[in-house]
Amino acid sequence: MGTDSTDTAGTTDPTGNERPLEDTIVTDLTGRMTYGSYLGLDELLNAQHPVSSPEHHDEMLFIIQHQTTELWLKQLLHELSSARTLLASDDLREALKRVARVKRIQDVMTQQWSVLATLTPTEYAQFRGALGNSSGFQSVQYRAVEFALGNKNERMLQVFRDHPTNLALLKTEFERPTLYDEFLRFASRRGLPIPTEILERDVREPYRPHPSLVPAIREIYENPQTHWDLYEACEDLVDLEDNFQFWRFRHLKTVTRTIGMKPGTGGSSGVGFLQRALELTFFPELYTVRTEIGA
């Protein structure tokens, strides 16, 4: 092929800087499933509706940032649901594949804060008032992810009492065993001495530290060759929690640099409310055991 190229329509690019269409590429899309129809792009790309008047340029970024996060949260729930089902059927290997994907999604979600951080306080102030009481605090999917990981709070159900679909989603997660519950049940079936009080706990309650569980976790860490897959699973869960804390911290720092110490739009104290979330933990014994190993 020379420097000139000719596409299937017969046009020639004398610079050779145009990629010709291959004859096999489908260009008649009449009646066919297309990229846009498969992904629902007409609906997706028309779901951004700035409310500032006059419309502020940076509001589009604010909307897309949060919509993108919601899409990733939906995928997180999809993976966490599958991971729990797999653990319940004793398929640890496939469950950890789901957890590995969760960790990669968390990385992406954390990096996204750097995009929103380009929004200066002056820019945000020009459309913040138009948001009313809307707030990330009201994200049902975020709450569902927290429930799936163990931070359950029955009072959160009331926030969604006027939205049956959201309430049903959150109630399902509220009543379902957490990822940690399913892991500990799996470990028990593998012969680890998991206390009965944990195996039979009310899964609707937030998970709280159980000192009686630490010896079983220590057994895994001090005998990794005997319990290698459980050992890997524990470290994967620690990765997952660390990632979640990184995400929370980046959220906190982005809010701090954008609104300072102002209250949140949803009525929270803002930075102070987010700061307290950093004290929450999903898998406490996986951290407690580190103090005991080698002591």
SERORO-836315 format. One line per 5 residues: number of its first residue (from 0); their letters; for each residue x, y, z of C-alpha. Coordinates in steps of 0.001 Angstrom, whole numbers. Each point is the difference from the previous one (the first is absolute). Layout:
% residues N
NUM	a	X:Y:Z ~ ...
% end
This chain:
% residues 295
0	mgtds	0:0:0 ~ 1413:3401:-989 ~ -212:3341:1780 ~ -3441:663:-1443 ~ -2959:-1825:1546
5	tdtag	-3498:-503:-1332 ~ -3001:-790:2222 ~ -2919:-2125:-1074 ~ -1905:3071:-1130 ~ 2677:712:-2565
10	ttdpt	1509:3136:1565 ~ 3776:325:89 ~ 2091:1616:2720 ~ 3218:1234:-1642 ~ 1781:358:3363
15	gnerp	-584:-3600:1006 ~ -1326:1271:3322 ~ -3460:-1515:-198 ~ -851:-3555:949 ~ -2197:-1561:-2677
20	ledti	-3102:-1915:981 ~ 309:-3726:-437 ~ -2505:-1605:-2345 ~ -1325:-2251:2788 ~ -976:2870:2330
25	vtdlt	-3772:256:309 ~ -1150:3481:-1002 ~ -3670:-699:-662 ~ -1388:-61:3526 ~ -3672:25:-929
30	grmty	-1883:-2351:2326 ~ 3193:-1199:1707 ~ 1167:189:3576 ~ 2552:2789:168 ~ 2603:1168:2466
35	gsylg	-2290:2821:1073 ~ -3135:-2097:351 ~ 1780:-2776:1901 ~ 1401:2491:2539 ~ -3130:2150:139
40	ldell	2072:3041:-919 ~ -2986:2128:-1027 ~ -1276:-197:3571 ~ 3413:36:1659 ~ 1394:3016:-1835
45	naqhp	-3205:1952:460 ~ -156:-589:3758 ~ 2013:3120:876 ~ -2314:2866:906 ~ 1720:3012:1574
50	vsspe	-2348:2016:2204 ~ 2007:3206:428 ~ -1413:3077:-1735 ~ 1747:1217:-1959 ~ 1607:-3385:-489
55	hhdem	3498:-34:1476 ~ 2713:-1672:-2071 ~ 1368:-2130:2869 ~ -3313:-1510:1050 ~ 310:-2566:-2800
60	lfiiq	3198:-1325:1578 ~ -1708:-223:3392 ~ -2895:-2004:-1446 ~ 2108:-2380:-2098 ~ 2415:-638:2882
65	hqtte	-2831:-1152:2244 ~ -1853:-1917:-2699 ~ 3191:-1875:-856 ~ 505:-838:3656 ~ -3538:-1378:161
70	lwlkq	712:-2253:-2980 ~ 3092:-1373:1720 ~ -1950:-476:3234 ~ -2516:-2052:-1962 ~ 2834:-2214:-1233
75	llhel	1430:-285:3519 ~ -3354:-1265:1259 ~ -157:-2450:-2909 ~ 3442:-1402:869 ~ -543:-60:3774
80	ssart	-3303:-1801:-429 ~ 1642:-2651:-2162 ~ 2981:-339:2361 ~ -2322:-769:2910 ~ -1964:-2545:-2000
85	llasd	3242:-1716:-1038 ~ 1301:-100:3576 ~ -3274:-1519:1154 ~ 516:-2768:-2568 ~ 3639:-535:1110
90	dlrea	1535:1460:-3153 ~ 2674:2210:1566 ~ 2110:290:-3150 ~ -2765:1517:-2094 ~ -1101:2181:2912
95	lkrva	3491:1477:243 ~ -108:714:-3739 ~ -3022:2180:705 ~ 1814:1696:2869 ~ 2991:664:-2265
100	rvkri	-2316:1809:-2413 ~ -1526:1976:2873 ~ 3482:1194:939 ~ 712:1214:-3547 ~ -3312:1867:-84
105	qdvmt	876:1613:3314 ~ 3269:1227:-1506 ~ -1899:1666:-2841 ~ -2536:1567:2361 ~ 2755:1423:2177
110	qqwsv	1861:1472:-2972 ~ -3213:1694:-1154 ~ 182:2404:2936 ~ 3003:1660:-1661 ~ -2287:1057:-2855
115	latlt	-2597:1555:2294 ~ 2802:1672:1957 ~ 590:2236:-3031 ~ -3249:1742:996 ~ 1055:3086:1976
120	pteya	-1991:1428:2931 ~ -976:3015:-2112 ~ -1262:-2173:-2863 ~ -1994:-2343:2260 ~ -1546:2893:1933
125	qfrga	-1579:1276:-3213 ~ -2346:-2983:-290 ~ 57:-1694:3428 ~ -3105:1860:1150 ~ -2004:-1526:-2863
130	lgnss	567:-3512:1372 ~ -2476:516:2844 ~ 194:-2842:2521 ~ 1357:-2581:-2449 ~ 3059:-1689:1455
135	gfqsv	2193:-3065:-417 ~ -1295:-996:3437 ~ -3164:-1010:-1862 ~ 1763:-2479:-2293 ~ -1853:-3269:522
140	qyrav	2674:-1995:-1820 ~ 2769:1346:2213 ~ -2039:-1000:3061 ~ -632:-3421:-1521 ~ 3746:-513:-500
145	efalg	641:962:3616 ~ -2717:-2422:1105 ~ 1522:-2763:-2128 ~ 3334:563:1733 ~ -1375:184:3537
150	nkner	-756:3628:874 ~ -3745:-453:431 ~ -2256:2693:1414 ~ -3733:-641:163 ~ -719:3731:227
155	mlqvf	1224:396:-3583 ~ -3060:-1931:-1223 ~ -2144:2967:1012 ~ 1866:2289:-2384 ~ -1439:-1979:-2929
160	rdhpt	-3490:-707:1328 ~ -1571:2092:-2783 ~ 1859:-1850:-2767 ~ -1175:-3648:-66 ~ 2664:-1226:-2444
165	nlall	2871:1487:1979 ~ -1490:-1177:3273 ~ -305:-3546:-1349 ~ 3645:-1:-1142 ~ 1270:1220:3347
170	ktefe	-2272:-2289:1997 ~ 1299:-3002:-1953 ~ 3562:903:946 ~ -1059:746:3569 ~ -1359:-3517:447
175	rptly	2732:-1824:-1916 ~ 3237:-1353:1536 ~ 2993:2237:-657 ~ 3104:-969:-1952 ~ 1820:-555:3307
180	deflr	-2855:-2152:1327 ~ 234:-2271:-3020 ~ 3790:-177:211 ~ -83:-965:3677 ~ -2680:-2612:-644
185	fasrr	2181:-1422:-2760 ~ 3013:-50:2328 ~ -2082:-1843:2590 ~ -954:-2651:-2541 ~ 3720:-375:-702
190	glpip	583:-863:3644 ~ 1073:3324:1487 ~ -1305:661:3559 ~ -2407:2833:-834 ~ -2076:810:3114
195	teile	-3644:-1053:-163 ~ -1082:3471:1101 ~ 1359:1350:-3293 ~ -1373:-2755:-2209 ~ -3470:483:1491
200	rdvre	73:3780:399 ~ -2873:2193:-1189 ~ 1329:1130:-3382 ~ -2250:3065:133 ~ 2221:1408:2706
205	pyrph	3180:1913:-862 ~ 3040:-2216:320 ~ 1866:668:3245 ~ 3426:-1282:1102 ~ 69:-3433:1629
210	pslvp	3215:-654:1954 ~ -931:-3699:39 ~ 494:-114:-3793 ~ 3612:1188:67 ~ 1510:-3447:825
215	airei	-1546:-1490:-3147 ~ 1325:2844:-2133 ~ 3395:-363:1679 ~ -5:-3700:-888 ~ -346:959:-3667
220	yenpq	2808:2570:121 ~ 2441:-2095:1997 ~ -492:-3082:-2195 ~ -311:1405:-3533 ~ 1245:-3160:-1706
225	thwdl	-2816:-1987:1629 ~ -2656:2628:-683 ~ 1419:1694:-3095 ~ -3284:821:-1731 ~ -1501:1353:3230
230	yeace	3207:1958:585 ~ -317:1562:-3461 ~ -3679:704:614 ~ 752:1850:3241 ~ 2536:2207:-1769
235	dlvdl	-2448:658:-2832 ~ -2585:1147:2531 ~ 2575:2286:1613 ~ 759:1423:-3451 ~ -3700:598:-544
240	ednfq	-377:1830:3310 ~ 3153:2051:-554 ~ -1295:1011:-3419 ~ -3324:1032:1470 ~ 1779:2151:2557
245	fwrfr	2136:1597:-2730 ~ -3207:824:-1870 ~ -1541:1523:3124 ~ 3157:2029:646 ~ 135:1343:-3572
250	hlktv	-3682:909:328 ~ 762:1843:3224 ~ 2940:1906:-1514 ~ -1921:909:-3152 ~ -2892:1366:2054
255	trtig	2425:1895:2239 ~ 1721:1730:-2901 ~ -3312:801:-1694 ~ -2295:1212:2813 ~ 2285:216:3032
260	mkpgt	-1901:-448:3252 ~ -3461:869:-1333 ~ -2908:-2353:866 ~ -957:-2558:-2643 ~ -2930:668:-2335
265	ggssg	-1866:-2947:1547 ~ 231:1458:3498 ~ 3094:-1804:1283 ~ 2899:1801:1671 ~ 1989:-514:-3184
270	vgflq	3685:-704:598 ~ -606:-1044:3624 ~ -2573:-2580:-1070 ~ 2389:-1441:-2595 ~ 2868:2:2492
275	ralel	-1921:-2243:2375 ~ -583:-2514:-2790 ~ 3748:-653:-43 ~ -385:-1651:3415 ~ -2347:-2671:-1368
280	tffpe	1356:-3455:-758 ~ -1344:-3054:-1813 ~ 2361:-2801:1048 ~ 1377:1006:3428 ~ 1613:-3301:950
285	lytvr	2124:36:-3145 ~ 1677:3088:1443 ~ 13:-1057:3663 ~ 1899:-3171:-856 ~ 2933:2075:-1239
290	teiga	684:1205:3525 ~ 121:-3558:1305 ~ 2126:-1632:-2707 ~ 3577:-212:1190 ~ -804:1499:3400
% end
